[in-house]
């Protein structure tokens, strides 16, 4: 899983990111964040909606042009979002940024592979209830080196909620048991818990940027941080075939025009300042713009993944192809491949492959629609010596009634051709969440 700062169109990976959300090492595709147009004369971006507007949306008198109530089409008057830094540092003098978000959500059933309440086999594993998924706070200082000098930075993230136990360092020794394990792996409270997914230092000089510590992975397209995803639920590949965090060091070189190169060493998958089964692996790859509208990212891990491979060697990669088809339409193709010795004692699913395809359509600054189609094939779902394919289609909306709020309803269909063995797998799930950023 990667962490992203979304930009319009095709984006390149960058080791640092802006202060608004939970970014770290990777930057990717579609701007579902729906930043407002320059509508109207006031510096905030829009006239006061209470002046010359009806209750449902902005009229031409507001300087926002076309609208059709509730900001559902055409330019809409979001203005600038409020941030904690507006109160902490209104003059903008501090080099350290503080922020966070709150995510509340409801889903009618668990996302497969989860089949029991709170079983930790999917992010959405606490169905038929309104859950606090993520109460998130972060502090960071970006390393922004001058042309002939150096700069330093850091990043710290802390999260509470039902997503925490899936974001902890569950690759640490003993972390497979509830309330056990080092770093944050023991901070469980029923289906809730605490997680500290990032704590790293950063140095930048010339075309180089280096981080060292505990940080989010580069692998994949979807990410842990809720505001950085279009959909409320996650793809099979994101949860089952990708690491979430690493402990180690990662360097980024941006001295080649249109290309960023990554190389680093980690203690395996999902570790927090600890090592399981002698974990030691490579993390790296590249991102490049093939054209003005097409970006390609390849990220690989290789070596001993630790708890994931029970001390055996493995290889994984993620490929993301991001295409801007028009001003409003964006397409993303993503594929994961994982392989390692699944005969090792304690080793889980040894061979996995998946393809996800996304299509996003921006109707206005306040409304976007999206679809995701998934195919994921893995050993061990039906039988230990057999590979099984499973499929999913998700349709969803992102609606922004306010610059700090996004509401994400979705309908997800999951199905498995081998349903005779797993009769409860096929399902249709409704989900909706709301995210408040600050």
BAVOSE-316581 format. One record per atom (N, C-alpha, C): x, y, z. Coordinates in steps of 0.001 Angstrom, whole numbers, plus 500000, padded with zeros to 6 digits. Example, Ala and Ser with C-alpha at 12.3 -4.5 7.8 and 13.67 -1.06 7.14 Angstrom:
513190494310507800;512300495500507800;513200496700507800;512850497750507080;513670498940507140;512900500030507870;
This chain:
500835498825500000;500000500000500000;500871501226500000;500450502181499231;501224503395499194;500431504548499739;501103505653500031;500440506841500496;500649507918499474;499600508695499222;499662509530498052;499218510943498352;499694511861497556;499098513176497451;498582513272496039;497256513369495864;496666513259494549;496901514532493746;497177514383492469;497302515508491563;496471515231490333;496033516279489635;495164516088488479;495952515460487342;495392514424486755;496033513773485627;497021512734486086;498052512510485289;499072511517485587;500138512152486446;500543511472487488;501464512054488441;502694511197488562;503739511800489110;504983511093489359;505160510890490841;505860509845491205;506148509563492595;507178510552493111;506979510983494352;507937511886494983;508093511482496427;509257511624496947;509521511115498284;508860511956499355;508608513215499098;507939514071500051;506587514449499496;505702514886500407;504376515255499966;503875516416500777;502731516957500352;502195518138501002;501610517837502349;501258518865503084;500884518696504472;499458518278504710;498604518246503698;497188518123503966;496793516752504469;497366515685503932;496890514358504245;498018513489504754;497844512149504670;498808511237505278;499813510725504301;500390511584503473;501267511122502421;502625510730502978;503323509927502193;504731509721502475;505477509576501180;505718508348500728;506706508164499682;506182508203498263;504902508034498024;504453507886496653;503357508880496321;503396509369495102;502397510283494600;501798509651493369;500473509680493236;499881508977492103;498766509778491483;497668509192491067;496899509613489921;495826510663490138;494598510213490273;493419511018490027;493132511978491165;492797513208490835;492502514205491859;491051514109492269;490713513100493057;489351513020493559;489117514044494639;490182514729495093;490052515703496167;489216516901495736;488993517069494435;488024518015493921;488295519434494375;489492519932494101;489848521295494453;489024522268493630;488543523344494244;487590524221493579;488239525070492510;487412525479491548;487831526437490545;487966527813491183;488567528758490446;488630530142490895;487311530805490555;486319530659491415;484978531147491117;484675532351491982;484688533534491374;484340534730492109;485556535523492505;485331536745492939;486400537672493225;487037537512494596;486280537116495651;486877537093496989;488089536183497050;489044536523497921;490298535777498014;490079534337498431;488989534090499170;488734532725499628;488326531813498491;488004532380497336;487633531553496195;486173531615495840;485316532083496773;483898532198496486;483286533277497350;482218533861496851;481462534794497672;480746534038498768;480307534757499768;479560534167500866;478301533512500322;478126532189500519;476940531524499997;475653532111500540;475720532834501658;474525533435502215;474146534730501543;474922535206500569;474662536468499905;474266536204498467;472992536408498166;472543536280496791;472462534854496309;472447533882497190;472368532477496793;471135531844497400;470649530819496736;469614530034497383;470268529062498347;469446528281499045;469970527418500099;470687526192499560;470449525851498288;470971524592497780;472260524730497008;472607525926496587;473825526055495810;474055527489495428;475086527741494645;475473529088494268;474812529476492965;474338530694492902;473822531230491653;474891532065490990;474577532605489795;475537533448489099;475910534663489919;474997535107490797;475285536282491609;476466536056492531;476798534820492791;477934534514493655;479252534539492901;479200534689491602;480431534681490824;480924533294490510;480041532320490610;480465530939490397;479953530356489098;479195531110488340;478754530610487049;477683529551487190;477729528571486303;476680527570486247;476673526709487495;475497526413487979;475329525438489048;473913524930488999;473630523827489648;472281523261489581;471872522720490935;472158523471492003;471723523052493315;472590521968493896;472908522071495168;473714521085495889;475101520908495281;475500521801494402;476832521747493794;477095520430493069;476079519873492431;476242518559491823;476803518600490419;476760519740489746;477331519808488409;477855521206488157;478825521309487282;479438522597486996;480350523029488125;480957524207487985;481802524736489057;481000524899490341;481633524694491471;480934524828492744;481811525587493723;481173526176494724;481845527137495595;482384526479496855;483436525690496725;484016525052497898;484899525999498690;485633526861498022;486590527707498721;487773526901499221;488536527492500125;489716526827500669;489352526035501916;489928524843502102;489649524070503316;490285524704504540;489646524500505682;490211524940506956;491204523890507429;492303524309508045;493299523386508578;493648523754510009;494200522806510726;494676523091512082;495709524201512086;496498524273511029;497543525292510964;496976526696510867;495711526839510439;495087528158510429;494988528723511835;494853527841512827;494795528286514223;496167528263514886;496936527218514589;498236527060515245;499243528078514738;499231528304513437;500248529163512817;499612529998511707;498757530953512059;498049531719511025;498960532518510109;500151532866510575;501058533647509734;501874532773508791;501829531439508977;502578530541508112;504066530557508350;504478530820509586;505903530934509889;506551529602510259;505762528644510728;506321527394511237;506705526458510103;507845525790510245;508265524780509274;507607523434509538;506997523268510717;506343522019511094;504842522153510858;504259521150510231;502833521142509919;502133520076510751;500967520438511312;500123519506512049;498784519384511321;498225518186511313;496935517992510664;496348516640511003;495237516329510354;494599515043510595;493248514954509923;492512513906510260;491168513715509736;490413512730510615;489093512716510424;488201511777511095;487364511083510032;487337509747510071;486561508963509113;485556508097509854;484268508271509551;483191507438510064;482549506712508893;482212505424509080;481643504682507968;480726503558508399;479861503158507470;478947502028507653;479036501134506423;479103499811506635;479041498856505529;478150497698505943;477310497242505019;476285496256505349;476844494861505569;478023494582505021;478668493285505211;480173493491505142;480927492480505543;482380492575505505;482885492428504078;484026493063503802;484714492845502535;485429491499502597;485246490652501608;485979489396501577;487475489676501393;488391489002502085;488295487686502645;487685487609504056;487270488673504647;486684488626505977;485333487919505927;485107487018506906;483832486310506985;483274486279508395;484007486827509367;483550486864510750;483813488248511332;483019488624512304;483096489952512905;484489490214513476;485134491263512993;486423491668513533;487531490658513354;487515489877512251;488525488822512092;489839489324511490;489912490607511135;491137491246510634;491550490755509253;490623490177508479;490938489724507129;490533490733506054;490117491918506465;489833493028505553;489732494284506407;489911495447505787;489726496681506544;488285496805507025;487324496542506146;485918496627506534;485450495270507047;485784494970508307;485449493670508898;484543493804510119;483945494982510328;483014495197511444;481705495701510842;480877494780510296;479719495195509506;478525495623510346;477573496257509638;476265496612510182;476371497496511420;477318498421511401;477499499370512498;478210500598511955;477989501726512609;478742502932512276;480051502882513052;481167502860512336;482481502695512949;483334503943512775;484132504210513791;485209505185513654;486386504429513055;486569504566511762;487646503837511098;489005504460511389;489096505771511243;490386506442511393;490206507787512089;490796507901513255;491009509206513885;492506509459513801;492898510348512914;494295510443512492;494874511807512823;496117511784513338;496878513013513554;498292512804513011;498852513862512476;500226513777511989;500947515087512239;502265514979512281;503150516145512331;504288515876511369;504687516888510622;505775516687509676;506508517990509392;507755517818509053;508568518892508487;509166518356507199;508862518995506092;509380518549504809;510840518947504658;511621518050504091;513013518366503762;513038518977502370;513340520254502298;513348520981501031;514715521628500860;515605520915500214;516998521352500119;517142522497499127;517928523515499469;518275524543498482;519177523945497414;519463524724496368;520194524176495223;521587523683495595;522209524279496589;523586523897496930;523724523517498399;522673523040499008;522746522728500424;521919521517500787;521683521368502087;520922520246502612;519777520766503465;518798519907503677;517713520203504595;517296518894505244;516628519001506366;516182517820507086;514684517918507337;514074516781507626;512663516746507937;512318515497508729;511032515350509016;510561514163509734;509076513998509462;508543512850509837;507113512586509735;506704511670510872;505578512003511528;505023511201512616;503526511086512395;502996509843512407;501562509607512244;501054508740513387;499869509084513894;499223508326514965;497751508178514613;497229506949514745;495858506682514349;495149505795515362;493854506090515597;492985505252516419;491754504892515599;491259503657515746;490040503275515054;490018501801514724;488991501396513970;488887499989513584;489912499612512519;490490500594511838;491537500300510852;492909500112511486;493037500416512768;494363500466513386;495050499107513412;494322498052513803;494972496751513943;495448496198512600;494868496684511490;495345496266510175;496521497118509713;496806498183510441;497882499108510067;499063499013511021;498909498272512111;499998498084513062;501143497286512431;502238497185513159;503392496395512708;503135494921513012;502154494336512293;501779492947512564;502787491957512006;503835492437511332;504934491576510925;506003491425511982;505823492066513144;506788491944514239;506644490605514960;507687490157515648;507592488905516407;506455488946517421;505658487878517473;504576487756518437;503326488515518095;503325489304517017;502193490171516719;500980489421516184;501135488146515839;499995487373515352;498969487135516444;499355487286517709;498443487111518837;497938488466519308;496660488539519636;496052489791520070;496765490346521292;496931491657521317;497534492375522439;498981491971522698;499643491438521677;501048491076521812;501841491650520646;503156491611520783;504018492127519739;504611493468520111;505732493801519476;506446495035519786;505941496191518929;506540497374519157;506131498640518548;504667498890518873;503776498986517883;502381499297518170;501471498079518099;502034496882517902;501226495704517607;500362495245518777;500660495676519986;499894495232521154;498830496233521584;498669497329520852;497771498409521281;496356498160520786;495750497038521233;494426496623520786;493387496878521868;492174497254521432;491045497463522345;489796496911521663;489578495603521750;488491494979521017;488761495076519526;487759495561518766;487963495739517328;488662497059517034;488836497883518053;489550499154517901;491005498985518331;491785500024518099;493175499983518510;493895501240518101;495182501282518438;496070502374518071;497118501861517090;497579502730516226;498679502403515321;499548503638515134;500846503398514989;501799504460514672;502515504041513382;501863504241512236;502386503676510986;503591504395510411;503879505609510883;505050506310510360;505780507064511469;507082506898511479;507982507697512307;509351507619511643;509694508650510884;510954508604510148;511581509985510066;512892509971509857;513632511185509576;513953511267508100;514231512477507649;514404512718506218;515544513701505989;516338513435504962;517416514334504550;517307514534503045;517436515789502600;517393516106501175;518622516914500801;519231516541499678;520375517295499165;520472517053497666;520613518131496896;520682517996495451;519468517269494901;519721516243494108;518645515441493519;518299514217494360;518811514165495582;518605513005496442;517692513348497614;516905512354498003;516085512441499204;516140511081499889;516433511058501174;516577509804501916;515719509866503170;514924508835503395;514194508699504647;514680507441505354;514641507466506684;515050506312507488;514141506230508698;513629505028508969;512733504821510090;511601503898509696;510410504224510156;509202503422509909;508308504227508975;507954503662507806;507261504455506802;506327503573505973;505374504230505308;504465503524504417;505206502995503191;504664501930502624;505274501297501465;505078502118500198;505893501838499205;505701502373497861;504770501500497024;504528500275497470;503877499261496645;502386499561496489;501876499429495277;500449499464495040;499906500805494608;498588500861494503;497866502066494080;496989502610495204;496180501742495829;495382502171496973;496262502238498215;495793503030499203;496627503319500358;495825503188501648;496509503243502771;495857503126504072;495048504369504397;495599505544504154;494974506798504572;493694507050503783;492576507162504501;491260507242503871;491102508403502895;491566509619503199;491328510723502264;492046510568500927;492980509642500836;493772509480499620;493256508376498706;492077507817499006;491459506807498158;490119507312497642;489762506899496438;488437507241495925;487362506409496614;487619505109496805;486596504210497322;486733503999498829;485599503738499461;485543503415500889;486164502045501151;485803501029500356;486378499693500519;487692499604499755;488415498509499974;489714498316499332;489698497099498416;490597497124497436;490762496002496516;491366494802497242;491088493597496720;491685492384497281;493205492482497301;493788492973496205;495247493023496116;495841493922497186;495199495041497445;495753496002498404;495906495370499778;494882494633500221;494933494071501570;495733492780501632;495696491970500581;496250490618500648;497595490431499962;497953491304499024;499158491078498223;500153492224498297;499981493117499246;500884494257499367;501236494487500831;502467494911501109;502788495364502467;502129496708502723;501990497064503986;501478498384504352;502616499303504790;503510498770505622;504601499583506163;505920498822506084;507000499554506278;508350498984506359;509130499729507438;510181499094507914;511201499772508707;512530499599507985;513203500706507749;514459500646507014;514844502008506494;515431502040505313;515864503288504681;515504503240503203;515147504405502664;514717504494501276;515255505775500656;515908505645499518;516470506794498801;515703507013497504;515530508280497165;514912508667495902;515866509570495140;516062509261493856;516909510094492993;516044510672491883;516040511999491756;515193512675490772;516010513476489767;517260513078489547;518137513818488652;517983513478487183;517108512536486853;516845512176485458;515528512817485051;515525513545483972;514339514272483549;513163513323483324;512072513562484047;510872512764483877;510899511417484538;511920511128485341;512047509817485986;512442510005487446;511796509274488341;512222509155489732;512604507702489984;513751507498490630;514262506153490898;514314505954492406;513905504760492870;513834504447494292;514662503212494598;515353503225495716;516098502050496159;516246502120497666;515991500997498338;516113500983499784;516186499575500330;516426499500501611;516500498221502334;515527498281503498;514819497162503749;513863497111504850;513999495798505614;513379495755506783;513318494553507609;512141493657507207;511790493672505937;510687492858505454;509393493643505371;508286492916505380;506956493515505262;506358493782506642;505762494959506806;504897495288507946;505600495149509289;506839495610509353;507584495582510606;507699496986511183;507822497049512507;508007498316513188;509205498250514108;510352498690513636;511584498730514427;511874497390515092;511598496314514360;511867494966514842;512015494067513622;512452492830513862;512731491906512766;512154490548513100;511428489965512157;510838488649512341;511424487685511322;511838486510511774;512377485463510895;513525485960510032;514333486858510573;515493487352509842;515153488206508636;514007488876508653;513556489662507518;514591490655507015;514836490665505718;515794491573505088;515475491610503600;515030492760503084;514562492780501699;514813494123501031;514835494070499711;514980495258498864;513612495866498611;513555497199498577;512366497940498175;512808499006497184;512227499012495996;512635500023495028;511903499902493717;512286500767492778;511661500785491467;511805502146490833;510837502507490002;510914503792489309;509516504261488932;509427505545488620;508215506131488068;508616507073486953;507864507046485846;508225507876484704;506985508312483943;507071509447483292;506014509923482405;506290509413480999;505411508556480500;505565508054479137;505144509112478124;504090509860478459;503650511021477687;503150512051478691;502626513158478193;502057514159479091;500855513616479846;500211512582479319;498974512072479899;499072510647480425;500245510047480357;500405508653480787;501630508530481684;501450507946482870;502547507711483803;502619506233484150;503832505728484295;504068504326484631;504901504249485899;504474503398486832;505213503174488071;505434501679488268;506670501305488549;507023499909488849;507746499902490189;507211499139491144;507815499016492471;507937497531492805;509097497120493319;509338495712493639;509864495573495059;509586494420495663;510253493992496891;510855492623496616;512026492350497173;512701491073496931;513574490739498125;513568489459498514;514368489014499646;513512488298500665;513944488327501913;513223487706503013;512218488712503562;510915488439503383;509878489363503825;509575489250505311;510233488359506024;510001488213507453;508839487299507742;507890487768508570;506753486940508966;505920486511507766;505818487346506758;504992487015505599;505477485751504906;506786485559504779;507333484384504097;507937483379505065;507700483567506372;508235482664507393;509732482466507248;510439483539506891;511887483492506784;512417483066505438;511530482712504503;511957482313503165;512056483535502247;512697483353501117;512857484440500156;511636484539499247;511379485748498782;510255485961497889;510473487170497003;509523487379496113;509563488520495195;508139489022494999;507991490332494913;506698490915494562;506927492166493736;505935492489492915;505985493783492238;504579494329492045;504527495622491876;503292496325491564;503552497232490371;502665497189489391;502756498036488203;501497498888488133;501668500193487992;500541501116487890;500698501933486618;499685501886485766;499637502699484551;498477503669484695;498786504957484692;497810506003484979;497635506879483740;496405506965483246;496147507650481971;495065508707482132;495359509921481724;494364510979481635;493744510923480247;492476510528480174;491800510382478890;491193511690478410;490791512546479352;490257513866479031;490336514707480291;489819515935480228;489829516795481403;489013516200482540;488067515344482221;487167514799483230;487326513300483455;488010512605482556;488042511146482602;489460510644482835;489602509732483817;490904509187484186;490800507674484311;491788506947483757;491819505484483793;493114505026484447;493013504005485307;494182503446485989;494148501928485856;495278501359485435;495481499909485409;496542499580486440;496245498604487302;497212498216488329;497265496700488454;498482496156488585;498650494713488730;499675494415489816;499380493406490630;500301492918491660;500679491472491366;501923491138491681;502403489758491599;503210489461492849;502924488328493502;503652487904494700;504007486436494536;505250486078494866;505651484683494824;506721484384495851;506575483268496576;507592482810497518;507322481358497866;508194480769498643;508119479357498996;506997479149499997;505839478659499530;504703478485500427;504755477173501202;505832476391501042;505966475168501835;506653475431503166;507149476660503371;507804476984504636;506792476924505767;507243476467506929;506356476361508085;505806477738508430;504490477824508510;503858479094508854;503692480031507687;504225479695506522;504088480567505358;502654480589504864;502138481785504556;500791481915504018;500874482040502511;499724481920501861;499567481978500418;500834482350499660;501389481414498928;502691481619498322;502681482265496964;501605482134496197;501556482711494857;500257483484494704;500377484735494306;499211485587494127;499434486499492930;498362486763492201;498415487717491100;497057488405491022;497063489669490669;495809490397490581;495892491543489600;494740491913489060;494616493071488172;493421493892488629;493646495170488821;492582496113489140;492522497176488051;491306497546487659;491119498625486695;490138499640487275;490489500918487132;489701502010487688;489333502990486576;488124503521486653;487697504595485760;487016505660486608;487496506900486511;486977508010487304;486460509105486372;485300509648486705;484724510742485922;484374511888486860;484960513055486599;484724514240487418;483595515055486811;482466515123487507;481329515897487030;481441517366487406;482011517627488565;482219518993489032;483262518944490130;483596520124490668;484515520157491801;483930519465493015;482624519290493047;481962518708494210;481534517264494012;481578516753492803;481043515421492557;481870514681491515;482217513432491842;482910512550490904;482345511145491053;482390510387489970;481927509005489967;483084508095489591;483051506863490112;484136505937489828;483665504499489789;484438503666489094;484187502227489050;485518501501489161;485494500364489835;486695499526490010;486315498083489697;487107497434488835;486901496026488491;488138495256488931;487940494145489673;489060493408490270;489056491942489848;490242491434489616;490486489986489540;491700489691490400;491541488730491313;492644488357492200;492680486839492297;493861486251492105;494036484800492157;495104484469493175;494790483516494058;495703483207495157;495680481731495483;496818481224495927;496873479888496512;496125479886497837;495581478726498192;495129478485499547;493756478976499910;492981479541498983;491654480036499347;490682478881499542;490627477982498552;489751476816498644;490517475592499123;491724475378498562;492567474246498961;494010474710498993;494785474127499892;496164474571500090;497007474415498836;496680473432498000;497500473167496817;496829473654495534;495865474555495659;495121475026494504;495064476545494481;495069477130493285;494862478563493137;493404478825492772;492857479881493309;491456480215493092;491334481676492707;490481481965491735;490216483339491317;488984483877492030;489037485137492382;487869485821492910;487777487196492266;486554487724492245;486275488906491452;485484489922492271;485583491175491852;484823492233492498;484599493400491554;483440494036491683;483129495278490978;482565496254491998;483076497469491981;482626498504492904;482250499749492117;481079500320492468;480637501589491902;480495502583493045;480985503792492838;480915504743493934;480911506186493483;480586507064494428;480591508508494230;481464509156495287;482028510300494950;482653511197495924;481909512517495855;481257512898496945;480520514163496998;481112515046498087;481430516281497716;482006517235498659;481015518361498921;480280518310500040;479399519423500391;480155520604500969;481412520366501349;482247521388501983;483694521068501636;484547522089501662;485948521881501299;486652520902502220;486150520699503441;486778519795504403;486080518448504509;485021518223503746;484206517019503914;484030516314502575;484213514995502579;483868514174501417;483024513001501897;481958512709501157;481060511594501446;481185510595500305;481376509299500653;481697508292499641;480737507098499716;479573507164499084;478718505973498995;479241505025497918;479013503729498111;479439502746497111;478602501485497218;478565500731496115;477996499385496078;479075498465495528;479326497369496237;480391496434495863;479799495040495680;480162494387494569;479760493004494301;481006492122494365;480973491069495177;482054490087495271;481527488728494825;482311488000494042;481892486647493701;483105485754493464;482864484445493654;483908483423493563;483355482257492754;483966481898491615;483448480768490833;483412479469491621;484343479277492554;484386478050493358;483464478172494563;482269478684494345;481365479007495448;480813477770496142;480901476600495500;480414475391496161;481196475103497427;482449475543497457;483288475322498637;483128476441499657;482924477666499165;482760478818500050;481417479477499751;480321478908500237;478988479363499834;478649480774500289;479365481320501268;479044482651501763;479870483746501103;480683483378500120;481580484382499544;480830485385498677;479923484911497835;479204485803496930;478341486765497732;478424488042497379;477693489035498165;477607490357497409;476642491169497806;476547492564497394;476541493405498660;477439494375498722;477649495160499940;477412496637499644;476629497273500490;476487498732500439;477347499344501533;478052500393501180;478866501102502163;478818502595501932;478994503351503004;479067504803502901;479901505323504064;480770506268503776;481540506892504842;481630508390504598;482087509088505622;482315510531505543;483662510820506184;484419511709505558;485753512064506038;485809513567506250;486207513965507429;486426515373507763;487920515588507909;488502516446507083;489937516733507140;490174518083507800;491335518202508441;491673519461509104;493182519564509274;
